[in-house]
Amino acid sequence: DPQLWVDVTRAHRGGAMRVVGLYHSHPDGPAQPSAIDLEAAWGEELVWLIVAVEGKGGAAQAVQVTAHLLDHGGRQFREIPLRTGDWHTYPVRVLPDDAPKEAAS
């Protein structure tokens, strides 16, 4: 909703937080903008993330994420690369069931 974006932007004006993009999912579809996405899009300064999701309920999983900017006066999307410089491997917690077991005698 563009009005929600305007309201949030105004509420955070002058503060450290700001809206830099929006995201939505494409269940069982590709992570690329559709004609419906383009028709509803606004704001050439916003990054549009699209997540392709396969499966339903607890079996659903994100299979691809793409990022896009509106280009050429809002007439089309242009894909931009997704990069992070601060990504780390996830920590692993050792649970009691993971502890080494003594050999049975």
C-alpha positions as CSV (number, residue, x, y, z in Angstrom):
1,D,0.0,0.0,0.0
2,P,1.7,3.2,-1.1
3,Q,-0.1,5.2,1.6
4,L,1.4,3.0,4.3
5,W,4.9,3.6,2.9
6,V,4.3,7.4,2.9
7,D,3.0,7.2,6.5
8,V,6.0,5.2,7.7
9,T,8.4,7.4,5.8
10,R,6.9,10.5,7.4
11,A,7.0,9.0,10.9
12,H,10.7,8.3,10.6
13,R,11.7,11.5,8.9
14,G,14.9,12.8,10.4
15,G,15.5,9.6,12.3
16,A,18.0,6.8,11.8
17,M,15.5,4.4,10.3
18,R,13.9,4.6,6.9
19,V,12.2,2.4,4.4
20,V,14.6,1.3,1.7
21,G,12.6,-1.4,0.0
22,L,9.6,-3.7,0.0
23,Y,9.3,-7.5,-0.5
24,H,6.7,-10.0,-1.4
25,S,6.6,-13.7,-2.4
26,H,5.6,-15.6,-5.5
27,P,4.3,-18.9,-4.2
28,D,5.1,-21.6,-6.8
29,G,6.3,-19.0,-9.2
30,P,9.6,-17.4,-10.3
31,A,11.3,-14.7,-8.3
32,Q,10.9,-12.1,-11.1
33,P,8.5,-9.3,-11.4
34,S,5.2,-10.0,-13.1
35,A,3.1,-7.6,-15.1
36,I,0.9,-7.3,-12.0
37,D,3.9,-6.3,-9.9
38,L,4.9,-3.6,-12.4
39,E,1.4,-2.2,-12.5
40,A,1.3,-1.9,-8.7
41,A,4.9,-0.7,-8.2
42,W,5.9,2.9,-7.3
43,G,9.0,4.6,-6.0
44,E,12.1,4.5,-8.1
45,E,14.2,4.8,-5.0
46,L,12.9,1.6,-3.4
47,V,14.4,-1.9,-3.7
48,W,11.8,-4.5,-4.6
49,L,12.7,-8.0,-3.3
50,I,10.8,-11.0,-4.6
51,V,11.0,-14.4,-3.0
52,A,10.1,-17.5,-4.9
53,V,8.5,-20.0,-2.5
54,E,7.8,-23.7,-3.2
55,G,5.6,-25.9,-1.1
56,K,2.9,-25.0,1.5
57,G,2.6,-24.7,5.2
58,G,5.5,-26.2,7.2
59,A,7.0,-27.6,4.0
60,A,7.2,-24.2,2.3
61,Q,10.7,-22.9,1.6
62,A,12.3,-19.9,-0.2
63,V,14.1,-21.2,-3.2
64,Q,15.3,-17.9,-4.8
65,V,15.4,-14.2,-3.9
66,T,15.9,-11.4,-6.4
67,A,16.2,-7.6,-6.1
68,H,14.9,-5.0,-8.5
69,L,14.6,-1.2,-9.0
70,L,12.0,0.6,-11.1
71,D,13.8,2.0,-14.1
72,H,13.0,4.3,-17.0
73,G,10.5,6.5,-15.2
74,G,8.8,3.5,-13.7
75,R,8.2,1.7,-17.0
76,Q,10.1,-1.5,-16.2
77,F,12.1,-3.3,-13.5
78,R,15.8,-3.7,-13.6
79,E,17.4,-6.6,-11.6
80,I,20.2,-5.6,-9.2
81,P,22.7,-7.9,-7.5
82,L,22.1,-9.1,-3.9
83,R,25.3,-8.9,-1.9
84,T,26.2,-8.8,1.8
85,G,29.6,-8.4,3.2
86,D,28.7,-9.4,6.8
87,W,27.3,-12.9,6.2
88,H,28.7,-15.6,8.6
89,T,28.0,-19.3,8.9
90,Y,25.1,-20.0,11.2
91,P,26.1,-20.9,14.8
92,V,25.4,-24.5,15.9
93,R,24.1,-25.4,19.3
94,V,25.2,-28.7,20.8
95,L,22.1,-30.4,22.3
96,P,22.3,-33.1,25.0
97,D,21.3,-35.7,22.4
98,D,24.4,-34.7,20.3
99,A,26.8,-35.4,23.1
100,P,29.2,-38.3,22.3
101,K,28.0,-41.6,23.8
102,E,30.3,-44.0,25.6
103,A,30.7,-47.3,23.9
104,A,28.5,-50.0,25.3
105,S,30.4,-52.8,27.1
